[in-house]
């Protein structure tokens, strides 16, 4: 399966972004309200400056306590972003996520973000592929 197929199957709510300079408290509020695990930090919604995840916030809270909530997302976001393209295979994307130990990946066309996929999206797509393969094999064995 390709990343483009995952994007088509997702609800088209768009990618939730926050501009640089947003406080960590505001970002945490957005994560909670939207029930999502990460935000893309972007000035224009297209160019990715970084990604801020729940894990980033929890790590900083554990390290510094609640005082960090007044800081900006720029101070704790992951700035070295690994992206993928619509034509990438899900197995390759899953391998990148596993190797890099991250759960969210922007889908890029050149320098512009066109979507965001999570490890949950990729695992769901892979499970659908495996179920289809299983059904096809059972059909061949049973002569359907």
Buried (B, 14 or more C-beta within 10 A) or exposed (E): BBBBEBBEEEEEEEBBBBBEEBBBBBBBEBBEEEEBBBBBBBEEBBEBBBBBBBBBBEEBBEEEEEEBBEBBBBEBBBEEBBBBBBEBEBEEBBEBBEEEEBBBBBBBEEEEBBBBBBBEBBEBBBEBBEEEEEEEEEEEEEEE
